[in-house]
Amino acid sequence: MARDYAKEYAEYHSNPTQRKNRSMRNIARRALDLEKGDPREVDHRKPLSKGGSNGKKNLRAVSKKTNRKKYDG
């Protein structure tokens, strides 16, 4: 089944909350000087979704594998 990107944007990505979250993630990448193409990701020690912030003490640069295994359940 083909992915409907227009519908996905209209229902999720254009939501004001999601736009704010995306902005916060971009700010976090800039705070850690992670440039486009850098294989590392920003890890929020306390996730934004649980009240975390973009403060330096809450951010660290980790590998994609390390960042995503935290949420494997």
PDB file as gemmi writes it, atoms N, CA and C in Angstrom:
CRYST1    1.000    1.000    1.000  90.00  90.00  90.00 P 1                      
ATOM      1  N   MET A   1       0.846  -1.183   0.000  1.00  0.00           N  
ATOM      2  CA  MET A   1       0.000   0.000   0.000  1.00  0.00           C  
ATOM      3  C   MET A   1       0.890   1.245   0.000  1.00  0.00           C  
ATOM      4  N   ALA A   2       0.579   2.173  -0.856  1.00  0.00           N  
ATOM      5  CA  ALA A   2       1.360   3.399  -0.986  1.00  0.00           C  
ATOM      6  C   ALA A   2       1.064   4.336   0.187  1.00  0.00           C  
ATOM      7  N   ARG A   3       2.069   5.057   0.582  1.00  0.00           N  
ATOM      8  CA  ARG A   3       1.952   5.996   1.699  1.00  0.00           C  
ATOM      9  C   ARG A   3       1.375   7.315   1.192  1.00  0.00           C  
ATOM     10  N   ASP A   4       0.367   7.838   1.856  1.00  0.00           N  
ATOM     11  CA  ASP A   4      -0.281   9.095   1.477  1.00  0.00           C  
ATOM     12  C   ASP A   4       0.343  10.225   2.299  1.00  0.00           C  
ATOM     13  N   TYR A   5       1.385  10.829   1.745  1.00  0.00           N  
ATOM     14  CA  TYR A   5       2.125  11.854   2.477  1.00  0.00           C  
ATOM     15  C   TYR A   5       1.302  13.107   2.728  1.00  0.00           C  
ATOM     16  N   ALA A   6       0.455  13.480   1.778  1.00  0.00           N  
ATOM     17  CA  ALA A   6      -0.369  14.680   1.954  1.00  0.00           C  
ATOM     18  C   ALA A   6      -1.328  14.493   3.125  1.00  0.00           C  
ATOM     19  N   LYS A   7      -1.940  13.324   3.206  1.00  0.00           N  
ATOM     20  CA  LYS A   7      -2.858  13.038   4.306  1.00  0.00           C  
ATOM     21  C   LYS A   7      -2.104  12.990   5.633  1.00  0.00           C  
ATOM     22  N   GLU A   8      -0.935  12.360   5.620  1.00  0.00           N  
ATOM     23  CA  GLU A   8      -0.114  12.258   6.827  1.00  0.00           C  
ATOM     24  C   GLU A   8       0.261  13.646   7.345  1.00  0.00           C  
ATOM     25  N   TYR A   9       0.650  14.535   6.432  1.00  0.00           N  
ATOM     26  CA  TYR A   9       0.993  15.893   6.838  1.00  0.00           C  
ATOM     27  C   TYR A   9      -0.229  16.612   7.399  1.00  0.00           C  
ATOM     28  N   ALA A  10      -1.345  16.512   6.696  1.00  0.00           N  
ATOM     29  CA  ALA A  10      -2.558  17.216   7.111  1.00  0.00           C  
ATOM     30  C   ALA A  10      -3.047  16.760   8.482  1.00  0.00           C  
ATOM     31  N   GLU A  11      -2.918  15.471   8.773  1.00  0.00           N  
ATOM     32  CA  GLU A  11      -3.454  14.937  10.016  1.00  0.00           C  
ATOM     33  C   GLU A  11      -2.464  14.933  11.180  1.00  0.00           C  
ATOM     34  N   TYR A  12      -1.167  14.969  10.880  1.00  0.00           N  
ATOM     35  CA  TYR A  12      -0.196  14.825  11.966  1.00  0.00           C  
ATOM     36  C   TYR A  12       0.854  15.930  11.975  1.00  0.00           C  
ATOM     37  N   HIS A  13       1.617  16.044  10.908  1.00  0.00           N  
ATOM     38  CA  HIS A  13       2.765  16.944  10.892  1.00  0.00           C  
ATOM     39  C   HIS A  13       2.394  18.426  10.939  1.00  0.00           C  
ATOM     40  N   SER A  14       1.205  18.763  10.497  1.00  0.00           N  
ATOM     41  CA  SER A  14       0.809  20.179  10.526  1.00  0.00           C  
ATOM     42  C   SER A  14       0.176  20.565  11.863  1.00  0.00           C  
ATOM     43  N   ASN A  15      -0.027  19.584  12.727  1.00  0.00           N  
ATOM     44  CA  ASN A  15      -0.582  19.828  14.054  1.00  0.00           C  
ATOM     45  C   ASN A  15       0.348  20.777  14.818  1.00  0.00           C  
ATOM     46  N   PRO A  16      -0.184  21.825  15.441  1.00  0.00           N  
ATOM     47  CA  PRO A  16       0.675  22.791  16.144  1.00  0.00           C  
ATOM     48  C   PRO A  16       1.599  22.160  17.184  1.00  0.00           C  
ATOM     49  N   THR A  17       1.133  21.150  17.880  1.00  0.00           N  
ATOM     50  CA  THR A  17       1.975  20.488  18.884  1.00  0.00           C  
ATOM     51  C   THR A  17       3.157  19.799  18.213  1.00  0.00           C  
ATOM     52  N   GLN A  18       2.906  19.106  17.107  1.00  0.00           N  
ATOM     53  CA  GLN A  18       3.976  18.402  16.406  1.00  0.00           C  
ATOM     54  C   GLN A  18       4.951  19.386  15.760  1.00  0.00           C  
ATOM     55  N   ARG A  19       4.451  20.514  15.281  1.00  0.00           N  
ATOM     56  CA  ARG A  19       5.341  21.531  14.704  1.00  0.00           C  
ATOM     57  C   ARG A  19       6.263  22.086  15.780  1.00  0.00           C  
ATOM     58  N   LYS A  20       5.729  22.301  16.983  1.00  0.00           N  
ATOM     59  CA  LYS A  20       6.552  22.793  18.091  1.00  0.00           C  
ATOM     60  C   LYS A  20       7.600  21.750  18.479  1.00  0.00           C  
ATOM     61  N   ASN A  21       7.195  20.474  18.546  1.00  0.00           N  
ATOM     62  CA  ASN A  21       8.144  19.412  18.876  1.00  0.00           C  
ATOM     63  C   ASN A  21       9.266  19.321  17.856  1.00  0.00           C  
ATOM     64  N   ARG A  22       8.935  19.426  16.572  1.00  0.00           N  
ATOM     65  CA  ARG A  22       9.951  19.384  15.521  1.00  0.00           C  
ATOM     66  C   ARG A  22      10.917  20.556  15.669  1.00  0.00           C  
ATOM     67  N   SER A  23      10.387  21.711  15.987  1.00  0.00           N  
ATOM     68  CA  SER A  23      11.224  22.892  16.205  1.00  0.00           C  
ATOM     69  C   SER A  23      12.170  22.678  17.376  1.00  0.00           C  
ATOM     70  N   MET A  24      11.666  22.091  18.458  1.00  0.00           N  
ATOM     71  CA  MET A  24      12.503  21.822  19.631  1.00  0.00           C  
ATOM     72  C   MET A  24      13.618  20.826  19.293  1.00  0.00           C  
ATOM     73  N   ARG A  25      13.317  19.814  18.470  1.00  0.00           N  
ATOM     74  CA  ARG A  25      14.351  18.853  18.072  1.00  0.00           C  
ATOM     75  C   ARG A  25      15.416  19.540  17.225  1.00  0.00           C  
ATOM     76  N   ASN A  26      15.013  20.438  16.346  1.00  0.00           N  
ATOM     77  CA  ASN A  26      15.984  21.169  15.526  1.00  0.00           C  
ATOM     78  C   ASN A  26      16.867  22.070  16.383  1.00  0.00           C  
ATOM     79  N   ILE A  27      16.291  22.712  17.366  1.00  0.00           N  
ATOM     80  CA  ILE A  27      17.057  23.564  18.286  1.00  0.00           C  
ATOM     81  C   ILE A  27      18.076  22.721  19.051  1.00  0.00           C  
ATOM     82  N   ALA A  28      17.668  21.528  19.459  1.00  0.00           N  
ATOM     83  CA  ALA A  28      18.568  20.637  20.189  1.00  0.00           C  
ATOM     84  C   ALA A  28      19.754  20.230  19.317  1.00  0.00           C  
ATOM     85  N   ARG A  29      19.521  19.935  18.042  1.00  0.00           N  
ATOM     86  CA  ARG A  29      20.623  19.571  17.140  1.00  0.00           C  
ATOM     87  C   ARG A  29      21.608  20.728  17.010  1.00  0.00           C  
ATOM     88  N   ARG A  30      21.090  21.937  16.902  1.00  0.00           N  
ATOM     89  CA  ARG A  30      21.977  23.103  16.795  1.00  0.00           C  
ATOM     90  C   ARG A  30      22.756  23.318  18.088  1.00  0.00           C  
ATOM     91  N   ALA A  31      22.116  23.062  19.236  1.00  0.00           N  
ATOM     92  CA  ALA A  31      22.787  23.250  20.521  1.00  0.00           C  
ATOM     93  C   ALA A  31      23.989  22.323  20.674  1.00  0.00           C  
ATOM     94  N   LEU A  32      23.919  21.144  20.064  1.00  0.00           N  
ATOM     95  CA  LEU A  32      25.023  20.189  20.140  1.00  0.00           C  
ATOM     96  C   LEU A  32      25.948  20.264  18.920  1.00  0.00           C  
ATOM     97  N   ASP A  33      25.728  21.228  18.052  1.00  0.00           N  
ATOM     98  CA  ASP A  33      26.529  21.407  16.843  1.00  0.00           C  
ATOM     99  C   ASP A  33      26.561  20.159  15.971  1.00  0.00           C  
ATOM    100  N   LEU A  34      25.434  19.448  15.877  1.00  0.00           N  
ATOM    101  CA  LEU A  34      25.337  18.292  14.997  1.00  0.00           C  
ATOM    102  C   LEU A  34      24.891  18.791  13.621  1.00  0.00           C  
ATOM    103  N   GLU A  35      25.765  18.623  12.657  1.00  0.00           N  
ATOM    104  CA  GLU A  35      25.465  19.115  11.324  1.00  0.00           C  
ATOM    105  C   GLU A  35      24.747  18.059  10.503  1.00  0.00           C  
ATOM    106  N   LYS A  36      24.170  18.491   9.395  1.00  0.00           N  
ATOM    107  CA  LYS A  36      23.490  17.581   8.489  1.00  0.00           C  
ATOM    108  C   LYS A  36      24.474  16.504   8.040  1.00  0.00           C  
ATOM    109  N   GLY A  37      24.049  15.259   8.099  1.00  0.00           N  
ATOM    110  CA  GLY A  37      24.910  14.161   7.701  1.00  0.00           C  
ATOM    111  C   GLY A  37      25.655  13.508   8.855  1.00  0.00           C  
ATOM    112  N   ASP A  38      25.625  14.136  10.027  1.00  0.00           N  
ATOM    113  CA  ASP A  38      26.266  13.547  11.202  1.00  0.00           C  
ATOM    114  C   ASP A  38      25.483  12.290  11.584  1.00  0.00           C  
ATOM    115  N   PRO A  39      26.149  11.151  11.757  1.00  0.00           N  
ATOM    116  CA  PRO A  39      25.421   9.908  12.044  1.00  0.00           C  
ATOM    117  C   PRO A  39      24.830   9.847  13.451  1.00  0.00           C  
ATOM    118  N   ARG A  40      25.245  10.740  14.328  1.00  0.00           N  
ATOM    119  CA  ARG A  40      24.720  10.736  15.693  1.00  0.00           C  
ATOM    120  C   ARG A  40      23.371  11.433  15.767  1.00  0.00           C  
ATOM    121  N   GLU A  41      22.640  11.130  16.819  1.00  0.00           N  
ATOM    122  CA  GLU A  41      21.355  11.774  17.077  1.00  0.00           C  
ATOM    123  C   GLU A  41      21.398  12.442  18.439  1.00  0.00           C  
ATOM    124  N   VAL A  42      20.494  13.370  18.650  1.00  0.00           N  
ATOM    125  CA  VAL A  42      20.373  14.011  19.958  1.00  0.00           C  
ATOM    126  C   VAL A  42      19.511  13.116  20.840  1.00  0.00           C  
ATOM    127  N   ASP A  43      20.012  12.818  22.014  1.00  0.00           N  
ATOM    128  CA  ASP A  43      19.254  12.060  22.992  1.00  0.00           C  
ATOM    129  C   ASP A  43      18.864  13.001  24.112  1.00  0.00           C  
ATOM    130  N   HIS A  44      17.582  13.114  24.339  1.00  0.00           N  
ATOM    131  CA  HIS A  44      17.088  13.876  25.482  1.00  0.00           C  
ATOM    132  C   HIS A  44      17.025  12.896  26.644  1.00  0.00           C  
ATOM    133  N   ARG A  45      17.816  13.118  27.651  1.00  0.00           N  
ATOM    134  CA  ARG A  45      17.814  12.205  28.800  1.00  0.00           C  
ATOM    135  C   ARG A  45      16.408  12.078  29.379  1.00  0.00           C  
ATOM    136  N   LYS A  46      15.729  13.201  29.529  1.00  0.00           N  
ATOM    137  CA  LYS A  46      14.303  13.194  29.876  1.00  0.00           C  
ATOM    138  C   LYS A  46      13.583  13.685  28.621  1.00  0.00           C  
ATOM    139  N   PRO A  47      12.813  12.822  27.953  1.00  0.00           N  
ATOM    140  CA  PRO A  47      12.190  13.180  26.675  1.00  0.00           C  
ATOM    141  C   PRO A  47      11.316  14.430  26.748  1.00  0.00           C  
ATOM    142  N   LEU A  48      11.249  15.141  25.632  1.00  0.00           N  
ATOM    143  CA  LEU A  48      10.389  16.324  25.553  1.00  0.00           C  
ATOM    144  C   LEU A  48       8.947  15.943  25.869  1.00  0.00           C  
ATOM    145  N   SER A  49       8.542  14.743  25.444  1.00  0.00           N  
ATOM    146  CA  SER A  49       7.171  14.299  25.661  1.00  0.00           C  
ATOM    147  C   SER A  49       6.850  14.078  27.139  1.00  0.00           C  
ATOM    148  N   LYS A  50       7.894  13.974  27.964  1.00  0.00           N  
ATOM    149  CA  LYS A  50       7.679  13.765  29.400  1.00  0.00           C  
ATOM    150  C   LYS A  50       8.141  14.972  30.215  1.00  0.00           C  
ATOM    151  N   GLY A  51       8.157  16.135  29.568  1.00  0.00           N  
ATOM    152  CA  GLY A  51       8.480  17.361  30.278  1.00  0.00           C  
ATOM    153  C   GLY A  51       9.941  17.756  30.253  1.00  0.00           C  
ATOM    154  N   GLY A  52      10.752  17.061  29.445  1.00  0.00           N  
ATOM    155  CA  GLY A  52      12.165  17.400  29.334  1.00  0.00           C  
ATOM    156  C   GLY A  52      12.359  18.714  28.594  1.00  0.00           C  
ATOM    157  N   SER A  53      13.595  19.178  28.592  1.00  0.00           N  
ATOM    158  CA  SER A  53      13.892  20.452  27.940  1.00  0.00           C  
ATOM    159  C   SER A  53      15.080  20.293  26.993  1.00  0.00           C  
ATOM    160  N   ASN A  54      15.462  21.396  26.385  1.00  0.00           N  
ATOM    161  CA  ASN A  54      16.630  21.418  25.520  1.00  0.00           C  
ATOM    162  C   ASN A  54      17.845  21.981  26.243  1.00  0.00           C  
ATOM    163  N   GLY A  55      17.821  21.980  27.556  1.00  0.00           N  
ATOM    164  CA  GLY A  55      18.968  22.442  28.336  1.00  0.00           C  
ATOM    165  C   GLY A  55      20.168  21.533  28.117  1.00  0.00           C  
ATOM    166  N   LYS A  56      21.364  22.084  28.177  1.00  0.00           N  
ATOM    167  CA  LYS A  56      22.594  21.311  27.943  1.00  0.00           C  
ATOM    168  C   LYS A  56      22.684  20.059  28.814  1.00  0.00           C  
ATOM    169  N   LYS A  57      22.200  20.121  30.046  1.00  0.00           N  
ATOM    170  CA  LYS A  57      22.283  18.965  30.939  1.00  0.00           C  
ATOM    171  C   LYS A  57      21.348  17.832  30.515  1.00  0.00           C  
ATOM    172  N   ASN A  58      20.347  18.138  29.696  1.00  0.00           N  
ATOM    173  CA  ASN A  58      19.393  17.121  29.261  1.00  0.00           C  
ATOM    174  C   ASN A  58      19.737  16.553  27.883  1.00  0.00           C  
ATOM    175  N   LEU A  59      20.775  17.060  27.229  1.00  0.00           N  
ATOM    176  CA  LEU A  59      21.106  16.636  25.872  1.00  0.00           C  
ATOM    177  C   LEU A  59      22.428  15.895  25.818  1.00  0.00           C  
ATOM    178  N   ARG A  60      22.491  14.926  24.914  1.00  0.00           N  
ATOM    179  CA  ARG A  60      23.761  14.274  24.613  1.00  0.00           C  
ATOM    180  C   ARG A  60      23.680  13.727  23.197  1.00  0.00           C  
ATOM    181  N   ALA A  61      24.819  13.635  22.531  1.00  0.00           N  
ATOM    182  CA  ALA A  61      24.893  13.081  21.182  1.00  0.00           C  
ATOM    183  C   ALA A  61      25.244  11.606  21.290  1.00  0.00           C  
ATOM    184  N   VAL A  62      24.397  10.752  20.730  1.00  0.00           N  
ATOM    185  CA  VAL A  62      24.619   9.312  20.781  1.00  0.00           C  
ATOM    186  C   VAL A  62      24.354   8.707  19.406  1.00  0.00           C  
ATOM    187  N   SER A  63      24.769   7.450  19.232  1.00  0.00           N  
ATOM    188  CA  SER A  63      24.503   6.770  17.966  1.00  0.00           C  
ATOM    189  C   SER A  63      23.006   6.517  17.825  1.00  0.00           C  
ATOM    190  N   LYS A  64      22.582   6.321  16.600  1.00  0.00           N  
ATOM    191  CA  LYS A  64      21.173   6.033  16.326  1.00  0.00           C  
ATOM    192  C   LYS A  64      20.732   4.781  17.086  1.00  0.00           C  
ATOM    193  N   LYS A  65      21.577   3.746  17.074  1.00  0.00           N  
ATOM    194  CA  LYS A  65      21.259   2.492  17.751  1.00  0.00           C  
ATOM    195  C   LYS A  65      21.045   2.713  19.247  1.00  0.00           C  
ATOM    196  N   THR A  66      21.934   3.460  19.873  1.00  0.00           N  
ATOM    197  CA  THR A  66      21.837   3.732  21.308  1.00  0.00           C  
ATOM    198  C   THR A  66      20.569   4.515  21.631  1.00  0.00           C  
ATOM    199  N   ASN A  67      20.273   5.524  20.833  1.00  0.00           N  
ATOM    200  CA  ASN A  67      19.115   6.374  21.089  1.00  0.00           C  
ATOM    201  C   ASN A  67      17.809   5.608  20.936  1.00  0.00           C  
ATOM    202  N   ARG A  68      17.733   4.762  19.942  1.00  0.00           N  
ATOM    203  CA  ARG A  68      16.462   4.095  19.663  1.00  0.00           C  
ATOM    204  C   ARG A  68      16.218   2.852  20.499  1.00  0.00           C  
ATOM    205  N   LYS A  69      17.260   2.247  21.030  1.00  0.00           N  
ATOM    206  CA  LYS A  69      17.038   1.038  21.831  1.00  0.00           C  
ATOM    207  C   LYS A  69      16.422   1.372  23.195  1.00  0.00           C  
ATOM    208  N   LYS A  70      16.467   2.624  23.606  1.00  0.00           N  
ATOM    209  CA  LYS A  70      15.847   3.037  24.857  1.00  0.00           C  
ATOM    210  C   LYS A  70      14.335   2.806  24.815  1.00  0.00           C  
ATOM    211  N   TYR A  71      13.754   2.819  23.630  1.00  0.00           N  
ATOM    212  CA  TYR A  71      12.298   2.772  23.486  1.00  0.00           C  
ATOM    213  C   TYR A  71      11.811   1.486  22.845  1.00  0.00           C  
ATOM    214  N   ASP A  72      12.605   0.443  22.879  1.00  0.00           N  
ATOM    215  CA  ASP A  72      12.189  -0.825  22.281  1.00  0.00           C  
ATOM    216  C   ASP A  72      11.193  -1.589  23.138  1.00  0.00           C  
ATOM    217  N   GLY A  73      10.902  -1.092  24.306  1.00  0.00           N  
ATOM    218  CA  GLY A  73       9.878  -1.708  25.139  1.00  0.00           C  
ATOM    219  C   GLY A  73      10.402  -2.795  25.903  1.00  0.00           C  
TER     220      GLY A  73                                                      
END                                                                             
